[in-house]
Amino acid sequence: MEYVLQAILNDMMRFLPKTVILIVIGVILANIFMESGVIDRFTPLLLPFCRASRLPKECISSLLTCFINPTAGKAMLAGFYQSGNVGGKEALLTSIMATFPIVAGESLFRGHAILAVFILGPFIGTVHIVLNLFSSFLQSLIAFFIARFSLSHTSSAPPLSSPSSSLSSSSSSSSSSPSSPQSPQSSQSSAKSSSSAKSSIPSDLHNHSKNLIILISIRKSAKTLKKILPTFIIAFFIMDFLLISGGMNLIGSFFEPVLRILGLPGACISAIIADLVHFSAGYATVITLLNSGIIDAKQAILTLLVGSMLTITMIYVKHSFSMYVSLFGRLGVKISIANYAFSMLTKLLMIAIVILF
């Protein structure tokens, strides 16, 4: 029992600080974007994809953030959901659609693709990365079409008119009302006042200091984080306890029949377990088995795919489930199940493609 608690403590010291910081940053960024109107400035860029997917621009901005950092992107989406800017179905579909940005970001920005090619060799490394990207792209594509055909046109917010334009239009309409005839001088003065109002309104809007916007955003974020962080830490502790106390053996035994069905030798389990420690360790074990003649190139690719399925399972058990539940509440359970199911199905499809070709 003491060993289990020490292992949990080590995991919490390694993973929790970084994850908590990223969650805090993501939630605060979501509130800053809403308070400062940053998203509205990017509406012209986001609008084509919003119209195509019928998702609101808040969802698209969180998808873009997932390219850079998945945790921050998910936390940002949760911030929009908690504030009511994004609905439950939209958040669910966006989380599934975020799979490709996350995998692409890991491959391109965090060096997975380069390491795969260098360790596994040009052929196996490239095939492995392409299959990972293709499976994640399929997930995102399916979610995109579900959003496209299930969400209403009103889900994708139209371009927002600035307060200055709406106020100036109302002032011009009121000034041109037939019930209040004006002389040329008065019309000129009203035109001057309206033009000055046009120029003063944007400055009034931007007169809110950055410090004030950040302070308001932090206060709003604190309310959300008070709900999210305790739930996340407790869920992380429970999941880690179940895993360290024997969960890995159960999950490993679950994948043994898969190895038999695929005709992979028992030695491949070592590569799969090594992949759980770190993907580079899994790559190194696979290439060792390949160079030793225990497996061929096709079996190496299949081992990597099965290993990725086990890794995804472990990630969901250990991290993703607790994170989604803490960020989205009850909706987090649906998001976890949907994302895991889509991930497993697309990986199985990739395995079928490798076997057939």
KAFENHU-V325379 format. One record per run of one state. SS is the DSSP state (hx for helix, st for strand, lp for the rest). FROM is the first residue (numbers start at 1). TO is the last residue. If there is no record, write none. Layout:
ss->SS from->FROM to->TO
ss->SS from->FROM to->TO
//
This chain:
ss->lp from->1 to->1
ss->hx from->2 to->36
ss->lp from->37 to->37
ss->hx from->38 to->41
ss->lp from->42 to->42
ss->hx from->43 to->53
ss->lp from->54 to->56
ss->hx from->57 to->68
ss->lp from->69 to->69
ss->hx from->70 to->82
ss->lp from->83 to->87
ss->hx from->88 to->108
ss->lp from->109 to->111
ss->hx from->112 to->120
ss->lp from->121 to->121
ss->hx from->122 to->150
ss->lp from->151 to->152
ss->hx from->153 to->155
ss->lp from->156 to->162
ss->hx from->163 to->175
ss->lp from->176 to->183
ss->hx from->184 to->206
ss->lp from->207 to->209
ss->hx from->210 to->262
ss->lp from->263 to->267
ss->hx from->268 to->277
ss->lp from->278 to->278
ss->hx from->279 to->291
ss->lp from->292 to->296
ss->hx from->297 to->328
ss->lp from->329 to->329
ss->hx from->330 to->356
ss->lp from->357 to->357
//
